[in-house]
Amino acid sequence: MVRVTNAPARKRRVKRLLKEAKGFWGDRKNHYANAKDALVRAWDHAYRGRKKKKSEFRSIWIQRINAASRCYGISYSKLIAGLAKAKIEINRKVLAQLAVDEPKAFEMVVEQAKKALA
């Protein structure tokens, strides 16, 4: 019986994985087993990073809103409470954009929140 190998498929698989590991340091870029381990770890970090990015952006938005709202004499927590009381549904991303790009509009939002709290 003829010996059959899986050479073409294996070569394609190894080549694809090593291409993915391009730029890695040392043996991690040109030895299959090392590259595979490094890539699994890299993909794991990338997956977690994509999830973490969302919370980091939310944190940045909150800091921007807080800094801008304090210029108008109200803290972030009171601003958010005032917006909830005034039934103004505006998310933090848009609030942060208003604070940075449209200070007049942000000031109007802050005044509405202050009225609701008073």
ZIKA-V838274 format. One line per field, one symbol per residue. phi: phi as a letter, one per 40 degrees, with the letter a starting at -180 (. if undefined). psi: psi as a letter, one per 40 degrees, with the letter a starting at -180 (. if undefined). burial: 1 if it has 24 or more other C-alpha atoms within 12 Angstrom, else 0. Layout:
BEGIN
phi = ???
psi = ???
burial = ???
END
This chain:
BEGIN
phi = .ccbbbdccccccccccccccdgccgcccbbdcccccccdccccccccccccdccccdcccccccccccccbgacdccccccccccfccbccccdccccccbcccccccccccccccc
psi = ihhhifddddddddddddddeheiiaeeeehddddddddddddddddddddddddddddddddddddddddefiiddddddddddefhghiddddddddddgddddddddddddddd.
burial = 0000000000000000110010000001100100110110000000000000000000001111110110010101011101100000000100110110000001101111110000
END
